[in-house]
Amino acid sequence: MESYSFLLFLAIIMISTKILGLFTRKIHMPAVVGALVAGVILGPSCLNLITLTGDTGVFLEQMAELGVILLMFNAGLETDLSELKKNGVASFVTALIGVIVPLIGGFLGYAFFFHTDFSDYDEVLKAVFVGVVLTATSVSITVETLREMGKLKGKVGTTILGAAVIDDIIGIIVLTIVTSLKDTSVSPITVVLKIVLYFVFIAVLIFVLTKLKVFVEEQDEKRRTAIICVALCFILSYISEEYFGIADITGAYFAGLMLCTMKVGPYVARRCEIPSYLIFSPVFFASVGLKVTLGGMDASIWIFAIILLVIAILSKVVGCGLGAKICGCTGKEAFQVGIGMISRGEVALIVAQKGYASGMLDDVLFAPIVLVVIVTTLITPILLKLVMKDNDSEKAAA
């Protein structure tokens, strides 16, 4: 018999994320925090009302994927391209150092805690892979928080956005190289070649759209324009993931970026924001919390999880903050960039899942890594709100 429980689950998610979102805004925290907490409460760690298993779980996961794709598409549409170009070098340096420091930190944290035998190839790979997981940055949570605070188009916001996209590309290269060390059928050279071809493909698309700019802008304020633009977003997300091994959210962001300077950009953003806000984004944010499973962790694993959490936070703040500082950001701006890059979110979960599937992570390691992902995702919007508050106070004083 066909089950309609997904309808009930969607209703529960929509209501709970909204109620807790309103509550967190009442206490001067971003609404996204409430949505994430709602997922934790509804999931296996608390009430166990909703799980991501079975056909309904697959459906919710796919809804969540659409949610993060639309979120990143909107982020691209709302990006100030001139500011992004201005901060391009800063974004690259921030991303590069923001990958190297967590990679080293995660490796050393695992190696020292579990007394890794460096003559054991598989154990060394495990230590390296823990570092790889920590290199990931999930910008979607940060994007929503910055949008709520009206900071998405500023210097800090565009640096974080650019760095997170570049971080994703660098992370994929590192992930594939490390995975290829376990699986000799994967060639690192092939991966690098695919990434180069991906950027050539994006450049060709930008060139074509530039030539069609006059025609596209004539379609402004027409409903079919929004439909075609969202279809472009989905197609580019699919091509990125399926043919180039690049995360679908990166393709979605580039799709929005291609349209952000066109007259149709604001209209498409308004149209896309409605379904995203109503259903897809709440499901995505709740799904992150639903992945939390705290059972089965003994005292030593809890200690490792705490150590890993500290490394995860400090490595991004120090690494990305240092990169931003080197490229001319003030100390305060560099700190804000570092805070904005803390969140690991769905990107790290995907990386962890790939490690689990390839045998580089076992059940013992997977639980603390998921916990670190969830906690960093939860605290990032809270910390961002606190560190960005000073900017608002300064503007008010001025």
Steps between C-alpha positions, in 0.01 A plus 500: 500500500630843408603713798408865532707560814724739305215753505483487878880524529507803271230672707686427827828630355342817362318584825785410738769684301279809481410499873859445613622748239269766644619413849869533413433835333329614820826437684692688226639192327454410130186299417716234335623396847144413596455298181813298574398441861156388377670226298701382801185488718295314237781255420640185664692693766180629668139422404578269206183615323664521158779289349680517169462127434279323248316654206378797706855568614624496140224745407595737784868478404414593142285789621791614715732482199262722304493734800876550510517534119237777501673662795830516315329611178348793688838574656649524151216727383555732797879513469660836426722387212718813505568443871571132434753588229660751732531230769596217260862473612399526865244222448757270339768553764239469777375172353848357445627565853155405631549153349864445598463587872194275572659217299811509717296557819267205438789270410699588813190485724418145390863385492580613855169396659502148354882464511517429129768260383650691207626176350136386463388635161127461567520678837690790347233525229232512772683788671534685170135447419388649833693809394333491157155504663596811698610686184139520377302820540123515468415855400123444483444559874725806494323633189160481668635667815672782307185551293291532818742762631526682164875433478511270197620766254768655720874439488487227765198329340646490148841383630330215688289407196795500262726317746236234566456427127878478447530300825253250354709457184828460694327260742379284211854479362638399841213253558554330166877480542464343846226264378719398208768396749246247631349417161757483222224511235460876560760720329585837662612630159156425358339693786717808444428483127124484569520808722692696235242396238222601739626857517540506122137383476386774742697762303332390175155523665576849628613605151179363342278670760686828451421485129133430583479769769278739302254221413496365857437845650205550265333209682507680837190468724367204300414180685664280240829680567509380860413144390776492238756647742419242770523228234846638409594476868391134519670409172829660606477332842450164329782549250738616775440190713448237230767589244764697689479366857441853631238549773155584360476804730806646325317472166192663653709790632664552160155498333390783729828682448450499122165679541582736789609789276200469267177694530307175557707412809286672769175367348629140488633532857158616628323214324746235619501622857130413549515119451841493667375681810168312515617142483840409354730695733319388822536136390870551427580664833295243693667213313841607633368463857327171414840344423613529863526163680672525836440145622785247519782749574713406803697745718819489292312565176322795663841640601626452143186673368567801726865516393398473136240775550760738646735423209216549250415844640851634558645369172245688290514818708880503493547372143230704324552800726872496422429480127259793517747702709784436254278634221429833667196441721502673837544283809128515572404413140750212495352364823148529356607312185655227715180466703289487183706206369459280812180323388561156348136406429395272218834527316692333783222241541534411132879475534463287815252273322747451213769410753265258673412333170867466404596351838706794629245576773332241722192522726713611794641801312187588306291595806740766643557645154125540447477660845775749408322579174173568681650709779707715262188548290298603804754738653609679180185716465509576874866607491447695176217692661724588796806607299299694241306686769796733554461627142139593566597679823770698319255605225246606760762705686610664177 
